[in-house]
Amino acid sequence: MNKKNKLIICGGGIIGITIAREAALSNKFSEIKLLEKDPTLGSHSTTRNSGVIHAGFYYSPESTKAKLCSKGNKLMRDYCIKNNIKTNRCGKVVVTQNEKQEEILFELYERGKKNGCDLEILNKNKLYNYESLGITYKNFLWSPNTWSISPIELLNNLIKECKSLNIDFKTGEKIVSAGPSFIKTSKNKKYFFDYFINTCGGYSLEVAKLFGINTEYKLLPFKGLYLKSSEKIKKFKTHIYPVPDIEQPFLGIHTTITSDNYLKLGPTAIPVLSPENYKLFEGLNFKISKEIFLLQINLLAKNEFGFRDLALREIKYLVKKNILKKASELTTENLLENDYTWHSPGIRAQLFNVCTKKLENDFVLVNKDNTFHILNSISPAWSCSFINAQKIVSNLTQKIEN
Ligand SMILES: Cc1cc2nc3c(=O)[nH]c(=O)nc-3n(C[C@H](O)[C@H](O)[C@H](O)COP(=O)(O)OP(=O)(O)OC[C@H]3O[C@@H](n4cnc5c(N)ncnc54)[C@H](O)[C@@H]3O)c2cc1C
């Protein structure tokens, strides 16, 4: 095997880091560099998510998400066990409120079975045994493999492992331009590569453009706000999720139990102006934010894919009591304002397809020459990160061998 294969991965979130790890384990690359624009690795959606290892039953069976998630769930759980990362093996229930949601519940069950998930559909009289505080209309889903972990603990473990595998992390280096076999960074450095992988999360589309890749997508980010209990909770046993709108990529406000037993309520899906627009003017970028703003105005006017309805509904969750009210539909527990504080938000860097006029609901992989671009790494990309890394590296090593 010719090992003279220099790999550059750009974007130091969970997707980039797991690919770097897998590439190092394959022993097929002479050098692996991972470039990250920020001073620290993984400070965006990688550590600003719910920390829920999704089982994979939401997704329609032909999607990439569906094909990866159940295996990804197992790989991530196994990695955590092997590396002594604290897990909360609480499982999750999905509950309903009416007849229409019951139909969707059965649809999710069918999808789950096709997607290889361990899943049960049970009558409401059994709910007490799984989550005595849950409320459902007639039936509920039980997913035993939906665990939670601390995304920060996982990230730190992975970074340590990657360093031991001689992966060269370059932090504080933003990719700003690219040629056929090199990239240039904000520190005015030039790096040559044989293979390049773009894992820049919310900025992947912009980075792909540096390589002359034009797509039918535009960025349309949404902010996920959370409330977190001030104290550890003892009463809740499992995560409680509502039945989602299966046409949209968001799961609706839910209750989750963190690996250290706090209760989180959320996340919301409030339109924002950049992939890092966590606070009012934070993370704004004139060019990108202007494009997003113009798109939002257009979507608001035309209510394309129900954007206006979504925005008007979600904007209400800027007020704490409205999140508590929504979460209260799932549980008999009295959720009190004083017991919850705002927790660090995350941003879902969602892509909008200008041809179909819909949100892209699946991961998107674009290959041009010896460069690979992972676009739309929306939920459950974090849960799928280990299996995704295996697939990408296996495809790459096959290319190298041929
Ligand atoms: C609120 C919320 C809740 C979620 N909950 C879950 C969940 O429970 N389970 C689940 O599976 N998924 C969940 N997700 C989705 C999950 O967090 C993402 O799928 C995953 O984190 C994507 O990882 P990433 O590495 O692609 O992106 P990121 O973590 O955003 O990493 C991309 C990195 O690229 C860097 N970068 C960007 N531009 C450049 C550049 N030009 N040069 C160099 N570096 C650059 C960024 O600084 C960043 O560090 C959630 C997401 C959100 C927002």
PDBQT file of the ligand as one rigid body, heavy atoms in Angstrom, charges set to zero:
ROOT
HETATM    1  C1  LIG A 501     -29.971  22.419  19.251  1.00  0.00    +0.000 C 
HETATM    2  C2  LIG A 501     -29.424  21.173  18.621  1.00  0.00    +0.000 A 
HETATM    3  C3  LIG A 501     -29.707  19.926  19.173  1.00  0.00    +0.000 A 
HETATM    4  C4  LIG A 501     -29.226  18.763  18.581  1.00  0.00    +0.000 A 
HETATM    5  N1  LIG A 501     -29.418  17.567  19.205  1.00  0.00    +0.000 NA
HETATM    6  C5  LIG A 501     -28.869  16.443  18.673  1.00  0.00    +0.000 A 
HETATM    7  C6  LIG A 501     -28.972  15.202  19.348  1.00  0.00    +0.000 A 
HETATM    8  O1  LIG A 501     -29.469  15.108  20.456  1.00  0.00    +0.000 OA
HETATM    9  N2  LIG A 501     -28.469  14.111  18.731  1.00  0.00    +0.000 N 
HETATM   10  C7  LIG A 501     -27.854  14.174  17.506  1.00  0.00    +0.000 A 
HETATM   11  O2  LIG A 501     -27.447  13.147  16.977  1.00  0.00    +0.000 OA
HETATM   12  N3  LIG A 501     -27.710  15.356  16.877  1.00  0.00    +0.000 NA
HETATM   13  C8  LIG A 501     -28.176  16.482  17.436  1.00  0.00    +0.000 A 
HETATM   14  N4  LIG A 501     -27.992  17.686  16.822  1.00  0.00    +0.000 N 
HETATM   15  C9  LIG A 501     -27.236  17.743  15.574  1.00  0.00    +0.000 C 
HETATM   16  C10 LIG A 501     -25.732  17.666  15.835  1.00  0.00    +0.000 C 
HETATM   17  O3  LIG A 501     -25.346  18.538  16.855  1.00  0.00    +0.000 OA
HETATM   18  C11 LIG A 501     -24.978  17.976  14.540  1.00  0.00    +0.000 C 
HETATM   19  O4  LIG A 501     -25.465  17.079  13.563  1.00  0.00    +0.000 OA
HETATM   20  C12 LIG A 501     -23.475  17.781  14.649  1.00  0.00    +0.000 C 
HETATM   21  O5  LIG A 501     -22.979  18.419  15.788  1.00  0.00    +0.000 OA
HETATM   22  C13 LIG A 501     -22.790  18.319  13.403  1.00  0.00    +0.000 C 
HETATM   23  O6  LIG A 501     -21.409  18.288  13.619  1.00  0.00    +0.000 OA
HETATM   24  P1  LIG A 501     -20.391  18.978  12.639  1.00  0.00    +0.000 P 
HETATM   25  O7  LIG A 501     -19.034  18.488  13.012  1.00  0.00    +0.000 OA
HETATM   26  O8  LIG A 501     -20.828  18.772  11.241  1.00  0.00    +0.000 OA
HETATM   27  O9  LIG A 501     -20.573  20.551  12.866  1.00  0.00    +0.000 OA
HETATM   28  P2  LIG A 501     -19.926  21.571  13.910  1.00  0.00    +0.000 P 
HETATM   29  O10 LIG A 501     -19.960  21.060  15.287  1.00  0.00    +0.000 OA
HETATM   30  O11 LIG A 501     -20.593  22.886  13.671  1.00  0.00    +0.000 OA
HETATM   31  O12 LIG A 501     -18.414  21.663  13.470  1.00  0.00    +0.000 OA
HETATM   32  C14 LIG A 501     -17.989  22.350  12.329  1.00  0.00    +0.000 C 
HETATM   33  C15 LIG A 501     -16.667  22.993  12.646  1.00  0.00    +0.000 C 
HETATM   34  O13 LIG A 501     -16.128  23.583  11.447  1.00  0.00    +0.000 OA
HETATM   35  C16 LIG A 501     -15.487  24.795  11.810  1.00  0.00    +0.000 C 
HETATM   36  N5  LIG A 501     -15.383  25.660  10.619  1.00  0.00    +0.000 N 
HETATM   37  C17 LIG A 501     -16.395  26.314   9.996  1.00  0.00    +0.000 A 
HETATM   38  N6  LIG A 501     -15.923  27.021   8.958  1.00  0.00    +0.000 NA
HETATM   39  C18 LIG A 501     -14.586  26.790   8.897  1.00  0.00    +0.000 A 
HETATM   40  C19 LIG A 501     -13.541  27.230   8.029  1.00  0.00    +0.000 A 
HETATM   41  N7  LIG A 501     -13.778  28.054   6.988  1.00  0.00    +0.000 N 
HETATM   42  N8  LIG A 501     -12.271  26.795   8.269  1.00  0.00    +0.000 NA
HETATM   43  C20 LIG A 501     -12.008  25.953   9.309  1.00  0.00    +0.000 A 
HETATM   44  N9  LIG A 501     -12.964  25.516  10.176  1.00  0.00    +0.000 NA
HETATM   45  C21 LIG A 501     -14.240  25.914   9.962  1.00  0.00    +0.000 A 
HETATM   46  C22 LIG A 501     -16.395  25.375  12.893  1.00  0.00    +0.000 C 
HETATM   47  O14 LIG A 501     -15.741  26.337  13.686  1.00  0.00    +0.000 OA
HETATM   48  C23 LIG A 501     -16.787  24.112  13.663  1.00  0.00    +0.000 C 
HETATM   49  O15 LIG A 501     -15.937  23.856  14.759  1.00  0.00    +0.000 OA
HETATM   50  C24 LIG A 501     -28.454  18.857  17.394  1.00  0.00    +0.000 A 
HETATM   51  C25 LIG A 501     -28.153  20.114  16.855  1.00  0.00    +0.000 A 
HETATM   52  C26 LIG A 501     -28.606  21.258  17.470  1.00  0.00    +0.000 A 
HETATM   53  C27 LIG A 501     -28.215  22.583  16.907  1.00  0.00    +0.000 C 
ENDROOT
TORSDOF 0
